[in-house]
């Protein structure tokens, strides 16, 4: 059996383990995002009006099916060369709360998956790890604590460096690659959407979502045999939900941008299968943290160029238009092949942003999911 076939069989098995049902999307030879669109019966629901509280909500929400702690950083060394980091911890509940727990921690209801993506001037690498929650002989292989904050899987970790939420420290290693950064910031979290509820479908439903987009990272990367000191802006996102997508949604295009003006821009569109309009949302965040919601009806997501990556035609070059506020941005990847070649594959990578003036230029991260091979 070929290595590719082995990986696909493993991924399909994980789709069953994670979801407990057959994928609902079109068959493509690889698992799609149907796991995010399953029935949420028995789980808590993300709803408008729920009040987020900290430090409690930095921690885990086991009453919800899925959540993630997601960090990206656009980094440079002292020669101005560009690097990038994506570190993500996912938690997934395989059964609703209240069901009888099995007698062994190896069947704990909480599954964890971690992704590490590193971008350097000469390439990109991606890694993944899995673990069960629970106490395994006195050792929690993966888990999250709210206070003091810590999220980890084995020795990949994102944690507070003291009793307060900030500063944070991120560490991960795999083979000849290491990342170790300190993340500092002096602004409070940004509640996305309506007070921390982010709608994801025209008929309702969505996630609880907050961001810490004003982080500054510094530390080092080891890329193969070279160790480099790096620094740059970082962005931390937190979401939890029990039904992130609906079955008529194929995936999403998401942008988190650090503008040279000091503003932060977050835009996403959830693509609809077949007929129907894509669901869009965006927010412009001023340097002092104030939010300016953007009119979804006036957002323009124009693909400038598709690029073949991993057997797919991916829209890696975009023009993002916000005519309601007179802004326009052209987004291009630092590398075209920042493909996360993991069991649930997707494109995730560092991008540059160009426009007229510092309010329309910058750098950030782009995520493209749900694109099937052609």
HELIX and SHEET records of a PDB file:
HELIX    1   1 UNK A    3  UNK A   19  1                                  17    
HELIX    2   2 UNK A   34  UNK A   37  5                                   4    
HELIX    3   3 UNK A   56  UNK A   58  5                                   3    
HELIX    4   4 UNK A  105  UNK A  107  5                                   3    
HELIX    5   5 UNK A  296  UNK A  298  5                                   3    
HELIX    6   6 UNK A  323  UNK A  325  5                                   3    
HELIX    7   7 UNK A  358  UNK A  360  5                                   3    
SHEET    1   A11 UNK A 123  UNK A 132  0                                        
SHEET    2   A11 UNK A 110  UNK A 120 -1                                        
SHEET    3   A11 UNK A  82  UNK A  93 -1                                        
SHEET    4   A11 UNK A  66  UNK A  76 -1                                        
SHEET    5   A11 UNK A 226  UNK A 241 -1                                        
SHEET    6   A11 UNK A 206  UNK A 223 -1                                        
SHEET    7   A11 UNK A 177  UNK A 184 -1                                        
SHEET    8   A11 UNK A 168  UNK A 174 -1                                        
SHEET    9   A11 UNK A 156  UNK A 160 -1                                        
SHEET   10   A11 UNK A 149  UNK A 153 -1                                        
SHEET   11   A11 UNK A 142  UNK A 146 -1                                        
SHEET    1   B 7 UNK A 123  UNK A 132  0                                        
SHEET    2   B 7 UNK A 110  UNK A 120 -1                                        
SHEET    3   B 7 UNK A  82  UNK A  93 -1                                        
SHEET    4   B 7 UNK A  66  UNK A  76 -1                                        
SHEET    5   B 7 UNK A 226  UNK A 241 -1                                        
SHEET    6   B 7 UNK A 206  UNK A 223 -1                                        
SHEET    7   B 7 UNK A 190  UNK A 191 -1                                        
SHEET    1   C 7 UNK A 123  UNK A 132  0                                        
SHEET    2   C 7 UNK A 110  UNK A 120 -1                                        
SHEET    3   C 7 UNK A  82  UNK A  93 -1                                        
SHEET    4   C 7 UNK A  66  UNK A  76 -1                                        
SHEET    5   C 7 UNK A 226  UNK A 241 -1                                        
SHEET    6   C 7 UNK A 206  UNK A 223 -1                                        
SHEET    7   C 7 UNK A 197  UNK A 199 -1                                        
SHEET    1   D 2 UNK A 135  UNK A 136  0                                        
SHEET    2   D 2 UNK A 139  UNK A 140 -1                                        
SHEET    1   E 9 UNK A 291  UNK A 293  0                                        
SHEET    2   E 9 UNK A 279  UNK A 285 -1                                        
SHEET    3   E 9 UNK A 264  UNK A 272 -1                                        
SHEET    4   E 9 UNK A 249  UNK A 259 -1                                        
SHEET    5   E 9 UNK A 362  UNK A 368 -1                                        
SHEET    6   E 9 UNK A 346  UNK A 354 -1                                        
SHEET    7   E 9 UNK A 327  UNK A 333 -1                                        
SHEET    8   E 9 UNK A 312  UNK A 322 -1                                        
SHEET    9   E 9 UNK A 299  UNK A 309 -1                                        
SHEET    1   F 7 UNK A 291  UNK A 293  0                                        
SHEET    2   F 7 UNK A 279  UNK A 285 -1                                        
SHEET    3   F 7 UNK A 264  UNK A 272 -1                                        
SHEET    4   F 7 UNK A 249  UNK A 259 -1                                        
SHEET    5   F 7 UNK A 362  UNK A 368 -1                                        
SHEET    6   F 7 UNK A 346  UNK A 354 -1                                        
SHEET    7   F 7 UNK A 339  UNK A 340 -1                                        
END                                                                             
